[in-house]
Amino acid sequence: MLKIKGINKNLVLVFENGSFEEYTAFLENKFKDNKQLFNGSKVLFTGKGLNFLSHEQIAALQRLCLDHGMILNNSEANLHKTQNRDVVIYRNLRSGQKIRSEGSVIVWGNVHESAEIMAAQDIIVLGKLEGVAHAGFYGDSSSIIFALSLSPTQIRIGNKISRSPKDQVKNPYPEIAYLEEDTICIKEYNPNNNLTRMKIL
């Protein structure tokens, strides 16, 4: 159901077949019996079981780890070689469609309202982003969200969340969302002022 491995000074949680309730109960029991082992440990999420969880459920499991003193560390490069995990989509994402990637997500098209994108790293939309976007969903706060037209209903970066106001004005230029001092910031994209993670732009 859920395995815990020690790899490269990290505790890796491998989610196999199971439900959100089973994962939660398993972790709570482990944390209760081994407080010293988990407190202060760097933790990474992986495994096919994550594909069947919503981003709210994954966030809840992340919060459970944080509440027990663990550190989310899925930006660890020597464990996750994400180059071959990126997802590139050459079409529009219609309302209700969901995309999840262990790396970055690049969409050559529009992301319609109520469509959802979850990426362990960056989200790049070469069109309009009007749906839900969660970059760095394992807790990678260096992830970014970029769109030629950025007007999402909700964006998340790492463990931070922001919702767009109902009267939001759609700006006629590309924008980028990123974390700065635990706050999601959005600004006009300037290719001469790159952020650290803007390697694929």
N, C-alpha and C positions, 0 to 999 in steps of 0.2 A: 504493500500500500504506500508506505513512505519510508525511505531509507535515509540514514544520516551517515555521510562519509567525510573523512578528513583528507583534504587535497590542498596542497600548496598553502598551508597554514590557514585554510578556510574550512568551515563546516558547510558541506554541500547537502542541501535537502533535495533528494531525488523523489519527485512526486510521480508515483505509478498509478495504477487503477485505484480509484477511491472517490469519495464524495467530500465536499467541503466540510461537512459535519465530522466525518471520520478523520480528516487531516487535522482539524481543530482539536478534537479530543486526544489524538495521538500526541500532538505537540504539547498540549497542556500537561499531559501526564509526564512527558519527558522533562519539561521544564521544572515541574514540581519535584521530581526525583533527583535532578542533577543541576541544581541552581548554579553551582560554582563552575561547572563545565561550560554552560551557555553564556553566562554573564561576561560581557566584553568580547565575545567571539565574533569574528566576521562570518556572515552567513550568505550563502548563494542559493537561489531557487533554480531548479531545472527539472526536466522530466516531462513526459507526454501527458501526465495528468493535468498539468496547468492549462492545456488546450481546452479543457472542459469546464474551466472556472471562469466566471465573469471577472472584469477588472475590479469590481467592488469586493469580490471574495478574495482575490489575490491581495488587494490592499489590506483587507482585514487580517489575513495571515501574516503579512509584513508587519502590521501594527502589533500583532501578538508577539512577534519576535522582538520588536523594538521595546515593548513593555517589559520584556524580561532581560533587558540590557544588551541585546545583540546589535550588531552593526551590519546593515545591508551593504553588500559589497559586490554586486553583480557587474560592476565595471571592471572587474579583475581581468586584465587582458590575457594573462597566461593560462586562464582556465577556459574562457569563452573566446574562441576565434570566430568572430561574428561575420567575417567577410562573406562566407558562404551561407550565412543564415539570413542575409538581407532578402527582403521581398520587394520585387519591382512589379508594378501593376500598370498595364497599358490600356486603361479604360476608366470610365467613371465608376465611382462607388455609389450605388443607389441606396435610397433610404432603407434602413433595416439590415444592410449588409455589414458584416464584421470581418476585420482582418487582424491577425495577430502574428508577430514576428519575434524570434529570439535575437534578431539584429535590428537593422533599421528598415523602415518602410518608405518606398518612393512611389508616388502615384502620378502617372502622366495623365491627368484628367481632374475632374471635380469630385469632391467628397460631399455628397448631399446630406441634408439635414437628417438626423437620427442614424446615419451610418457611423460606424465606430472603427477606430484604428488603435491598436495597442502595439507598442514596440519597446523592446528592451533598450534600444538606443534612440536614434533620431527619427523624426517623421518629416518627410519632404513632400509637399503637394504642389505640383506644377499646374495649378488651376485654383479653383475656389475650395476652401475648406470651411464647410458649414456644419459638419457633424461633431462627433466627440473624438478627441485625440488625446492619448495618454502615452507620452514618451518617457523612457527610462522607468518602466513600470516595476522593475526590480529594486528601484531606489537609486538609480544612477542620476544624480543631480546635475551632471554635466551635459545631459541630453538636451536637444533643442527641437522646436517645431517651426517649420518654415512653410510659407505658402505665398503664391502670387497674389491671392486675395484671402486674407485671414479674418474670418468672421464665424468662429466655431460656437456651438451652443455650450461647450464645456471643454476646457483643456486641463491636462494634468502633466506635471513634470516631476518625476520622482514621487515623493509623497505629498506634494503640494497641488492644490486644485483651485481653479478659477472659472467662473461662469461669466458669459457675456451679458451685458445689459440688454434689455428688450429693444431699446432705442439706439443700439450701437450703429455708428456710422461706418460704412464700408469704405476703407481708404483705397485710392486708385494706384497703389504701389505695393510691392512685395514687403512682407513683414516677417519678423522672427520673434519667437517667444523663447525665453530662457530664464533660468533661476539666478537671482542675484540677492544674496543675504536672505535666503529662504523666502523670497517673494518672486512670483512670476512676473517678469517684465516683458513688454511687447514694444518693439520699435521698428522703424523703417530699416529694411535690409540695406547695408552698405558694404559692397564687396571689398572696399579698402579698409574695413574695420572688422575683420573676421574674429569670431569667437574661437576658443580653443578647439571645440568639437566640430567646427564647420569644415570638415575635411572633404565632404562629398558635394559641396556647393561650388 
